[in-house]
Amino acid sequence: MNASDTRIAVDAMGGDRAPEEIVAGSLRAAEALHCRILLVGDSRRIGTLVARHPARGRIDVIDAGETVAMDEAPAAALRRGTATSMGKTIELLRDQTADAAFSAGNSGALLALATIRLRTVAGIARPAIATVWPARKGPLLLLDAGANVDCRPEWIAQFAIMGTAYAQGVLAIARPKVGLLSIGEEEKKGNALTEAAFALLSRAPIRFVGNVEGRDLLLGDVDVVVCDGFVGNVALKVAEGAAEYLFSSMRALAMASLRGKLGAAILRPMMGALRAKMDYREYGGAPLLGVRGVCLIGHGRTDALAVENACRTAARAIGQDVVGAIGGMVAESVASPSL
């Protein structure tokens, strides 16, 4: 598919900084990627923001009068359906009016809407949220990051298949190494879930390298790490907090003395590069893998840069047919009844 043919539906009302930052990022994406953006939400507000921008010719405004609140129960969002900007965004993807969907709104509601409206790829029991980490060796994909708090071993094996397909297609890693997050590298280290998942992963059509520990999320040699959504979400939030603490502490120390200020001035370019590498906005959004369509979930604090990069990631996933690749790998695994 040519970039000019790519259509990305964006929930313009989702997120703490909507619609201004969401619309601004969508306009930047339309201009940079030469794709078509379908902005869904309050057409009057969106229209005002789009009106004089050079990329307005690549924007379609789809009206949806209601918004899913950040604390709204997923069941309530499902009942309101396409009356909401989020529900309409998913509907556009389901009806193939759009090739991908993005929202920075209520992640639980988006997960429910995408799972019910789009359904899962044949052979996939549960979709998983995947997050890209700035590891020492290069980008690392962690899944599940919160979609499935309680998991079965076979689901984790499916996460590994989906993560492999995504790492190959979007992260351009030819033969991704897959690790199972546990409390030790030995095969028998872990709980009943990880032990059972280890056996299934060993037979899956992936490059499984065994157990990895928490430190390997940033310092290890693997490309994809799989775990249940409870552990994955805790690990993600710990990493986010650690990064924020590190930079705030360094800033405080630098401002505490003249020597610190001088040192900070010298190190500013390198620290800027490090901050950019660890900035979630550089990765745009977290793909919801396993549903029948390219669907990305944005951080609640998403700004224009994050939206632009989310659209770039979506376009790459469409171009590499990540959803089709997942289906093909799942079909290959059918020969193993335990998967």
C-alpha positions as CSV (number, residue, x, y, z in Angstrom):
1,M,0.0,0.0,0.0
2,N,1.3,3.4,-1.0
3,A,1.7,6.0,1.8
4,S,-0.8,8.3,0.1
5,D,-3.4,5.4,0.2
6,T,-2.9,4.9,4.0
7,R,-5.9,6.0,6.1
8,I,-5.5,6.3,9.9
9,A,-8.5,7.0,12.1
10,V,-7.6,9.1,15.1
11,D,-9.8,9.7,18.2
12,A,-9.4,13.5,18.4
13,M,-11.1,13.7,21.8
14,G,-9.1,11.0,23.6
15,G,-6.4,12.0,26.1
16,D,-5.6,14.7,28.6
17,R,-4.5,17.2,25.9
18,A,-7.3,16.6,23.4
19,P,-8.3,17.9,20.9
20,E,-5.6,20.5,20.4
21,E,-2.5,18.3,20.7
22,I,-4.2,15.4,19.0
23,V,-5.2,17.5,16.0
24,A,-1.8,19.2,15.8
25,G,0.0,15.8,15.7
26,S,-2.4,14.4,13.1
27,L,-1.7,17.4,10.9
28,R,2.0,16.9,11.3
29,A,1.6,13.2,10.4
30,A,-0.5,13.9,7.3
31,E,2.1,16.4,6.1
32,A,5.2,14.2,6.9
33,L,3.8,10.8,5.8
34,H,1.6,12.0,3.0
35,C,-1.2,9.8,4.4
36,R,-4.9,10.5,5.0
37,I,-6.0,11.1,8.6
38,L,-9.6,10.7,9.7
39,L,-10.1,12.9,12.8
40,V,-13.1,11.7,14.9
41,G,-14.9,13.9,17.5
42,D,-16.4,17.3,17.9
43,S,-16.4,18.4,14.2
44,R,-16.8,22.1,15.1
45,R,-13.8,22.2,17.4
46,I,-11.7,20.0,15.1
47,G,-12.7,22.0,12.0
48,T,-11.5,25.2,13.7
49,L,-8.1,23.7,14.5
50,V,-7.7,22.3,10.9
51,A,-9.0,25.2,8.9
52,R,-5.9,27.1,7.9
53,H,-3.3,24.3,8.0
54,P,-1.4,23.4,4.8
55,A,-2.2,19.7,5.3
56,R,-6.0,20.2,5.7
57,G,-6.5,18.6,2.3
58,R,-5.4,15.2,3.8
59,I,-7.8,15.5,6.7
60,D,-11.3,14.1,6.9
61,V,-13.4,15.2,9.9
62,I,-15.8,12.6,11.2
63,D,-18.4,13.9,13.7
64,A,-19.0,12.1,17.0
65,G,-20.7,14.0,19.7
66,E,-19.7,12.1,22.8
67,T,-16.4,11.3,24.5
68,V,-15.3,8.3,26.6
69,A,-14.2,9.6,30.0
70,M,-10.8,8.6,31.3
71,D,-12.5,6.9,34.3
72,E,-15.4,5.4,32.5
73,A,-16.2,1.7,32.8
74,P,-15.4,-0.3,29.6
75,A,-19.0,-1.7,29.7
76,A,-20.4,1.8,29.6
77,A,-18.2,2.7,26.6
78,L,-19.4,-0.4,24.8
79,R,-23.0,0.5,25.4
80,R,-22.6,3.9,23.9
81,G,-20.8,2.5,20.9
82,T,-20.3,4.8,17.9
83,A,-21.9,7.8,19.7
84,T,-18.4,8.3,21.2
85,S,-15.3,9.4,19.3
86,M,-13.5,6.3,20.5
87,G,-16.2,3.9,19.4
88,K,-16.5,5.6,16.0
89,T,-12.8,5.4,15.5
90,I,-12.8,1.6,16.0
91,E,-15.9,1.3,13.8
92,L,-14.1,3.0,11.0
93,L,-11.3,0.4,11.3
94,R,-13.8,-2.5,11.5
95,D,-15.7,-1.3,8.4
96,Q,-12.3,-0.9,6.5
97,T,-12.9,2.9,6.0
98,A,-9.6,3.2,7.9
99,D,-6.5,1.0,7.8
100,A,-5.5,1.7,11.4
101,A,-6.9,3.3,14.6
102,F,-5.3,5.4,17.4
103,S,-6.6,6.8,20.6
104,A,-5.0,8.3,23.7
105,G,-8.2,7.9,25.7
106,N,-9.3,5.4,28.3
107,S,-7.2,2.3,27.6
108,G,-9.6,-0.1,29.2
109,A,-12.4,1.1,27.1
110,L,-10.3,1.0,24.0
111,L,-9.3,-2.6,24.7
112,A,-12.9,-3.6,25.2
113,L,-14.1,-1.9,22.1
114,A,-11.3,-3.2,19.9
115,T,-11.7,-6.8,21.2
116,I,-15.5,-6.9,20.8
117,R,-15.8,-4.8,17.6
118,L,-12.8,-6.1,15.7
119,R,-12.5,-9.6,17.2
120,T,-9.2,-11.4,17.5
121,V,-7.1,-13.0,14.8
122,A,-8.0,-16.7,14.3
123,G,-6.1,-18.8,16.8
124,I,-5.5,-15.8,19.2
125,A,-7.3,-16.2,22.5
126,R,-6.6,-12.7,23.9
127,P,-5.0,-9.5,22.5
128,A,-2.0,-8.1,24.3
129,I,-0.7,-4.6,24.8
130,A,2.9,-4.3,23.6
131,T,5.3,-1.6,24.6
132,V,8.7,-0.6,23.1
133,W,11.5,-0.1,25.6
134,P,14.8,1.8,24.9
135,A,17.1,-1.1,25.8
136,R,20.9,-1.0,25.6
137,K,21.1,-3.2,22.6
138,G,18.3,-1.4,20.8
139,P,14.5,-1.4,21.0
140,L,12.9,-4.2,23.1
141,L,9.2,-5.2,22.9
142,L,7.4,-6.2,26.1
143,L,4.0,-7.8,26.1
144,D,1.6,-8.1,27.8
145,A,1.7,-4.6,29.4
146,G,-1.7,-4.8,31.1
147,A,-4.4,-6.2,28.9
148,N,-4.6,-9.6,30.7
149,V,-3.9,-9.5,34.4
150,D,-4.5,-13.2,34.8
151,C,-3.0,-15.4,32.0
152,R,-2.9,-19.0,30.8
153,P,0.3,-20.5,29.5
154,E,-1.0,-20.8,26.0
155,W,-1.8,-17.1,25.9
156,I,1.8,-16.3,26.7
157,A,3.0,-18.5,23.9
158,Q,0.6,-16.6,21.6
159,F,2.0,-13.3,22.9
160,A,5.5,-14.5,21.8
161,I,4.2,-15.2,18.3
162,M,2.6,-11.8,18.0
163,G,5.6,-10.0,19.5
164,T,7.9,-11.8,17.0
165,A,5.7,-10.7,14.0
166,Y,5.7,-7.1,15.2
167,A,9.4,-7.0,16.0
168,Q,10.1,-8.3,12.5
169,G,7.7,-6.0,10.7
170,V,7.9,-2.7,12.6
171,L,11.2,-2.8,14.5
172,A,13.0,-4.4,11.5
173,I,14.6,-7.2,13.6
174,A,15.1,-10.1,11.3
175,R,15.2,-13.0,13.8
176,P,14.0,-11.6,17.2
177,K,15.2,-13.3,20.3
178,V,12.3,-14.0,22.7
179,G,12.6,-14.3,26.5
180,L,10.2,-15.2,29.2
181,L,10.2,-12.8,32.2
182,S,10.9,-14.7,35.4
183,I,12.8,-14.6,38.6
184,G,15.8,-16.5,37.3
185,E,17.4,-17.8,34.1
186,E,17.0,-21.4,34.9
187,E,14.2,-23.3,33.3
188,K,12.6,-24.3,36.6
189,K,12.8,-20.8,38.1
190,G,9.4,-19.1,38.5
191,N,5.9,-20.0,39.3
192,A,3.5,-22.5,37.8
193,L,2.5,-20.2,35.0
194,T,6.1,-19.5,33.8
195,E,7.1,-23.1,34.0
196,A,4.1,-24.2,31.9
197,A,4.7,-21.3,29.5
198,F,8.4,-22.2,29.1
199,A,7.5,-25.6,27.8
200,L,5.1,-24.2,25.2
201,L,7.5,-21.4,24.1
202,S,10.2,-24.1,23.5
203,R,7.9,-25.7,20.9
204,A,6.6,-22.4,19.3
205,P,7.7,-21.2,15.9
206,I,9.9,-18.5,17.4
207,R,13.5,-17.9,18.5
208,F,13.0,-18.6,22.2
209,V,16.1,-18.2,24.3
210,G,14.7,-19.1,27.7
211,N,14.0,-17.1,30.9
212,V,15.2,-13.5,31.4
213,E,15.2,-11.4,34.6
214,G,13.9,-7.9,35.2
215,R,17.3,-6.3,34.6
216,D,17.3,-7.8,31.1
217,L,14.5,-5.5,30.1
218,L,17.0,-2.7,29.7
219,L,20.4,-4.5,29.8
220,G,19.8,-7.9,28.2
221,D,20.3,-9.4,24.8
222,V,16.7,-10.2,23.9
223,D,14.4,-8.4,21.5
224,V,10.9,-9.6,22.8
225,V,10.0,-10.3,26.4
226,V,6.7,-12.0,27.3
227,C,4.8,-12.1,30.6
228,D,1.3,-11.8,32.0
229,G,-0.3,-8.4,32.0
230,F,0.0,-7.9,35.8
231,V,3.8,-8.4,35.9
232,G,4.2,-6.5,32.6
233,N,2.3,-3.4,33.8
234,V,4.1,-3.3,37.1
235,A,7.4,-3.5,35.3
236,L,6.4,-0.7,32.9
237,K,5.3,1.6,35.7
238,V,8.5,1.0,37.7
239,A,10.6,1.8,34.7
240,E,8.7,5.0,34.0
241,G,9.0,6.1,37.6
242,A,12.7,5.2,37.7
243,A,13.4,7.3,34.6
244,E,11.5,10.3,36.0
245,Y,13.2,10.0,39.3
246,L,16.6,9.8,37.6
247,F,16.2,12.9,35.5
248,S,14.5,15.0,38.3
249,S,17.3,14.1,40.7
250,M,20.0,15.0,38.2
251,R,18.3,18.3,37.6
252,A,18.1,19.1,41.3
253,L,21.7,18.3,41.9
254,A,22.8,20.3,38.9
255,M,21.0,23.4,40.2
256,A,22.3,23.1,43.7
257,S,25.7,24.6,43.0
258,L,27.7,26.6,40.6
259,R,29.9,23.6,39.8
260,G,26.8,21.6,39.1
261,K,25.4,24.2,36.8
262,L,28.7,24.3,34.8
263,G,28.7,20.5,34.6
264,A,25.1,20.5,33.4
265,A,25.9,23.0,30.7
266,I,28.7,20.8,29.4
267,L,26.6,17.6,29.5
268,R,23.4,19.1,28.2
269,P,23.7,17.8,24.6
270,M,24.3,14.2,25.8
271,M,21.6,14.4,28.4
272,G,19.2,15.7,25.8
273,A,20.0,12.7,23.6
274,L,19.5,10.3,26.5
275,R,16.2,11.9,27.5
276,A,15.0,11.6,23.8
277,K,15.9,7.9,23.8
278,M,13.8,7.3,26.9
279,D,10.9,9.5,25.8
280,Y,7.7,7.5,25.3
281,R,6.6,10.1,22.7
282,E,9.3,8.8,20.3
283,Y,7.5,5.5,20.1
284,G,4.0,7.1,19.7
285,G,1.7,4.4,21.0
286,A,1.5,0.8,22.2
287,P,0.1,-1.6,19.6
288,L,-2.8,-3.8,20.7
289,L,-1.7,-7.0,19.1
290,G,-4.0,-9.9,18.3
291,V,-7.1,-7.9,17.0
292,R,-8.1,-7.8,13.4
293,G,-6.6,-4.5,12.6
294,V,-3.8,-2.1,13.4
295,C,-4.8,-0.5,16.7
296,L,-2.6,1.7,18.8
297,I,-3.1,3.0,22.4
298,G,-1.6,6.3,23.4
299,H,-0.4,7.5,26.7
300,G,-2.9,9.8,28.5
301,R,-0.4,12.6,28.3
302,T,0.0,12.2,24.6
303,D,1.1,15.4,22.7
304,A,1.5,16.3,19.1
305,L,4.9,14.6,18.8
306,A,3.5,11.3,20.2
307,V,0.6,11.4,17.8
308,E,2.8,12.0,14.8
309,N,5.0,9.1,15.8
310,A,2.0,6.9,16.5
311,C,0.8,7.5,13.0
312,R,4.3,6.7,11.7
313,T,4.3,3.4,13.6
314,A,0.7,2.6,12.3
315,A,1.8,3.3,8.7
316,R,4.7,0.9,9.1
317,A,2.6,-1.8,10.6
318,I,0.1,-1.4,7.7
319,G,2.8,-1.5,5.1
320,Q,4.4,-4.6,6.6
321,D,1.0,-6.3,7.1
322,V,1.7,-7.2,10.7
323,V,-1.8,-8.5,11.3
324,G,-1.4,-10.9,8.4
325,A,2.0,-12.0,9.6
326,I,0.5,-12.8,13.0
327,G,-2.2,-14.9,11.4
328,G,0.4,-16.7,9.3
329,M,2.6,-17.5,12.3
330,V,-0.4,-18.7,14.4
331,A,-1.5,-21.0,11.5
332,E,2.1,-22.4,11.5
333,S,1.8,-23.2,15.2
334,V,-1.5,-25.1,14.8
335,A,0.6,-28.2,14.2
336,S,1.4,-28.1,17.9
337,P,-1.9,-28.9,19.6
338,S,-0.7,-27.5,23.0
339,L,-0.6,-24.0,21.5
